[in-house]
Amino acid sequence: MNKTGKIIICLSVLILVLLWGFFLQVYGEGEILKISSQEELDFFELFNLDERDDGEYYTMVDDEGNTIMKTARHLHQGDSFIGSDDELFEVYKVEDNIAYARQAESAPALSPSLTGLRRGIFNYLPALEFPVIFQREGEEEKTIGILHSHGAESYVPSDGSESIPEGGGILKVGETFASHLEGEGIEVIHSQETHVPHDSGAYLRSRRTAEELLKENPDAIFDVHRDAVPPEEYLAEIEGEERVQITLVVGRQNQNAANNQEFAEGLKKIADERYPNLIRGILMAQGNYNQDLNPRKLLLEVGSHENEREDAEESIGLFAEVASTFLYDTEAGGEQRGALPDSPSGAGGIAFGRVLGLIFLALLAAAAFLLISTGSMEELKAKVKNFAQREFSTQRDDSDRDEGE
């Protein structure tokens, strides 16, 4: 093959690699991981109502038909659930109201410094997105944000209705959460916005609220909800009493998913040590939930619509202690707070990380170009060695001339 042909091939490889890098920035395992514009987010949310509005719910079952969990959130193939016993199940099929799941190998969440595909040969390649570390100012300050994307949600036994448009019982659960956090010495920014109606646009409206909370530089943001399944689904023995459980929800369709999951797992670990069964599990569901805004933004399901609100308030009080302990009294929590990549709405972080990822791809393509143009690895090594020798020799000659002058 002549030199021109080799150059054409190498340029084609370079273009394909860069396109592949762009694809991986946007897609991962068949799902959108990065919503790059408000217009795309609008379109996505418009056609992806996150919860069922027909009064029904999904039951996740294993291959033997045993119930794993129930949720009013829409379940899709690829969603997964880590139960209170830390067993991981992944949904492989959804038919009607049944989500069929198989137990998967338990694996730690992806490192905050690694994103990208999780299977096949891509596991052996460096990630294409590198978080940039920004040291927070005023580390002694403790701040947590609370909001309610579905602020009309209520608890029927206590509030008389499952939904109160002017402000549901879930706001009182948020107030109790805030009060207990403040008792831990934490400043709390609690938004009372209801973001009604409870439709596919609720997360667009609450996104603006979350962005306002981010201006206060919180250490974490919690979006407090309640589920809509039978009440017994959220009841368990906690500290010798029957109490309401809490589900942590992570949206798979955002570039912070690995960080959000790691945050959820850290909280669950502390809760399991202090209040076993308080955390019902961690649901990794298809959705965004505005978690792309911050790597420590979680959605909480505090009980269900047919549980007593007072019981939900009691459990969220316990969770406040868990959140405080993890964020401010553990090494893992401290690392997450101190090494925070900027959110897409802020300056730098994620965007600069993408630049580094593309630089890596360009270097990879350049290496491929050199390998193809030289014909073999041995010849490539020889050319690199000769180039280095010539460069160092030239530098020495220039240095000798400077000294002679």
N, C-alpha and C positions, 0 to 999 in steps of 0.2 A: 504493500500500500504506500502511495506517495505521501509527501509531507502535507499537501493540501487536504487529502482525504482524512489524515489523522487529526488535523486541526478541526475539520468539520465535525468529526465524531466527538472530539473533546468538548467543543462548544455545545453540541447537542446534549452531552452528558451534563454539562454545567447547568443548562437551562432546565433539564429534567430534575436535577437535584434541587434547584431553587424552587421549582414548582412543587416538588414533593415536600419541601420544608414548609411552604405556604399551606399546603394541604394539611399537614400535621398540626399546624398552628390552629386550624379551624376545625378539623375533624379528628376524632379519636374513637376507635372501636365502633364506627358507624354512627356516631352521634355528634351533634354540634357542641363543641366545648367552649367556643369563644363567640360571644355576640358582640360584634365590633361596632355596631351603631345603634342608636335609639330606634331607627326605622326597623332594623332587623329584630330588635327586641319587641317592638310593637307587634310585628307580624307573628313572631313566635308565640307571644302570650295570647294573642287574639285567638289562635287555633289550638291552644293547649291549656284549657281550664284544668287547674291542678287537682281539684277535688270534684267528686261526684255531686251533682245537684239534684239527683232523682231519689234521694233517701236510701239508696242502696250502698253497699260497700263491697270491697274485695276481700276474699279469704285466700291467704297464701298457704299452700299445702305441699307436703313432700311427696315422694314417689309412692309412699304407702298410704297416702290420703290423710296423714296426721296434720292437724292445723298448726301452722307456725305462728301466724299472726293475722289480724284483720285490720283493715284501714279504709277510710273513705277517700284516700288519695288515689288517683289513677295509677295503676301499676302497669309496667311495660316489660317486655323482654329485656334483660340486662340489668334490671333493678335488683338490689340485693338488700339483705337484712341481717344485721348482727344481733342475735337475741341476748337476753339477760345472761345466758350461760356462755356467751361469746362464740357460739356456733354461727358460722356464716352460710347463708343460703342465697343462691342466685336464681332469679326467675328465668326460665327458658321458654315458657309458653303461657299465654293468657287467653282463656276462653270464657266468655260470658263474665261471671263474677268470680271465677277461680283463676288464681295465678299459681302455676305449677313451678316449683323450685327444687333445686338439688343442692345438697350440701357441698360447699366448695372448701378448698384448703384454706385454713385461716392464714392470713398474711397481714403484716403490718401495713398501715397506710403508706402511700408513696412519700418519700422524703420531700420536705418543702422545697428542696433544691432540685428536684427532678419532676418533670412532667413529660407527657407523651404517651405513646402506646405501651400497653402492659404485656403484650404477648409477642411470640415469635422472635424474629431476629432483632426487632427494634429494642428488645430488652438489653441488647448488648451495645447499643449506641448511646452516646451522651444525649442528654435531654436537649430539646430545641428551645427551651425557655429557661433563662437563668434569672432567678430573683436577685434584685439588687438590694443590698442591706443599707437601711437608713437607721441611724441611731435615734431613738425617740428622745425628745427633750423633756426634762422634768419627770424622770422615771419614778420618783417618789409619789407622784400623783396617781390616783386610782380612779378610773372613769369607765362606766359601762352604760351602753345605750339600750333602751327597750322600746319596741314599737309593736304594733298589731296590724298586719296587712288586712286581716279580717276582723276589724274591731267591733262588729255587730254580734260576733259569736257569743253564745250564752249557754248556761247550764239549766236545763228545764226544771229540775226539782227545786232549785234555789231562785231562779230568775223568772220562772213562769213561762218561758219561751226559749226556743233554741236560737233565736236571732232577734236582736233589738237594734234597729237601724241607728237610733240616736246614741247608742253606746251600750254594748253588751257586757255581760258579767266577766268576760275575758279581760276587760280593762281593770276590774277590781283585782283579778289575779295578778295583773301586771303591777298594780299598786302595791300589793303585798310583796311581790318579788323585789320591787324597788326599796320598800321599807326595810326588808331583811338585808339587802345589800348595803344600804346606808348604815345599818347596825354593825356591819363589818368594816366600816370606815371608808366606804366607796362612794364617790360622787356618782349619782345616777341621773341620766337624762331620759325621762320617760315621756314619749309622745302619746297623747290621748286621741290622736287622729283615728277615725274609724275606717277611712278609705272605702266607704260604701259607694255603690252596692257590692255585694259579694259575688263578683263576676271575674271574667278573665282579665279585666283591666285593673283589678285591685293591686296587683304587684307593680303595675306601672305607676299608680298613684303613690303607693308606699315607697317606691324607689326614690322619689323626691324627698320623702321624709328621711329615708336612710342616708341620703346624701347630706341633708342638713345635720344629722347626728354625727356624720363623719367629720364635719368641720370642727367638732369638739375633741377630735383625736381620741376616741374611746379605745379601750383595750379589747373590747368585744361588743358585739351587738346581738341581741336576742329578739327574734320575732316570735311573740308568744301567741299560740293558737290553742284550740282544743279539737279533738277528733270527733267523728260522728259514727261510732260503732256501738254495739251493745255495751252497757256499763261494766259488765264483768270482765271485759277484755282489758280494762285498765285497772283492775283491782288485784292487789297482791299483799302478802304479809310483809310488812316492813317494820322492823323493830318490835315484833310481837303484836302488831296491830294491822288490821286491814286498811290499807291506804291506797290512794290514787297514784298511778305510775306516770312517768313522763317518757315520751319518745323523742329522740333527737333526729332531725331530718336534714339530710345533706342533698343538695341539688347536683346531679351529675353533669348538667350542661353548663359548666362554668369553669374557667381556667384555674380557679382556686379550689376545685373539688378535693384534691389531695390534701391541701392544707385544712380545709373545713373538716374533712374526715378525721385527720389527725387530731384536730381540736376536739371533736366529738368523742373520739376514743380516749383522749386524756381525761375529759370530764367523766366519762363512764368509769374509768379505772378508779378515780377518787371516790365516786359515788358507790361503786361496788365494795370498796374498803370500808366506807363509813355507814352507808345505808343500803345494804344489799337489797336488790329488787326495785329500788327507787327508779332506776332507768330501765324501762321496758325493753329498749333496744335502740339500734341506730338504723334508720331506713335511708338507703341511698337510692333516691328516686329520680326519674326523669323530670327535669325541671331546672330552673335557674334560681328562683326565690331571691333574686338580687344578691346572691352570695358572691357574685363576681366582683362586687364592690369592696369586699374585705375578706381576708383569709380566716378571720375569726367571727364570722357571722353565721349563726345557726337558727334554725326554726325549731321551736319546741311545741310539742303536742302535750298539753297538760290535761290528762284525763279525756273524757268524752262528754258529749252533750247531755247524757243521761246520768252523769255522776253529779254528786253534790259539789257546788262551787266552793263551799267551805273546805271540803276535803282537798280540792285542787289547790287552794291557797295554802293549806298546811304543807302539801308536798313541794310547792314552789319555794316555800320558806327553807326547806331542807336543801333544795337545789341551790339556793343562794349561797349557802355555806360551802357547798361543793364547788361552785364557780369561783368563789373567793379563794378557796384553798388552792385550786389548780392554778389560777392565774397569778397569784401573788406569793404562794408558799411552796411551789415546786420548781425544780430546775427546768422541766419541760415547758411549763407555763411562762417562766421568765424568758426562756429562749424565744418563744413565739412572740412575746411582747417586744423584745429587744431587737429582733431581726425581722422587721416587718417590711415586705416589699410594698411600694406605693400601690394604691388601688388605681384602676383604670381612670377614675375620675380625678386622681391627683396627678402630680408632676412626676415624670421620670419612670420609676420602677418597672412596670410591666412592659412599657414600650421599649425602654432601653434593653430589657432582657431579650426582647425579640430581635433587636439589632445584633446582640451577641450571638444569638442562635443562628441568624443568617450569616454572620461572619464565619461561624464554625462550618456551615454548609459550604460557603465559598472556598474555605481552605480545603475541605474535603474534595470539592470538585477540582481545585487546582492540583491536588495530589494525584487525582485520577488522570488529569491532563498530562502531567509529567510522566506518569507510569506508561500511558499509552504511547506518548510521543517518543519515549526512549526505547520501548519495546520489551523491556524486562526489568525485574526488580534489581538485578545485579548491576545493570547498566545505569539505572536510576541512582543507586547508591554511589556508583563511581562518579557520576556527574556532580552529585551533591558534594562529594568529598573534594573533587577538583575545584569546584566553585568556592568552597570554604577555604581551601589552601590558597587560591588566587587572591581572595579578599583579604585574608590575614597577611599575606605577603605584601600586598599593595599598601596596607595600613602601616606595616613595619617600615617599608621604603619611605613613605611619606613622613613618618616620625623621624627617621634617620636624617632626612633632608632638612626638616625643621630644626633639629638639634645642630646640624652643620652650619646653618645660617645664623 
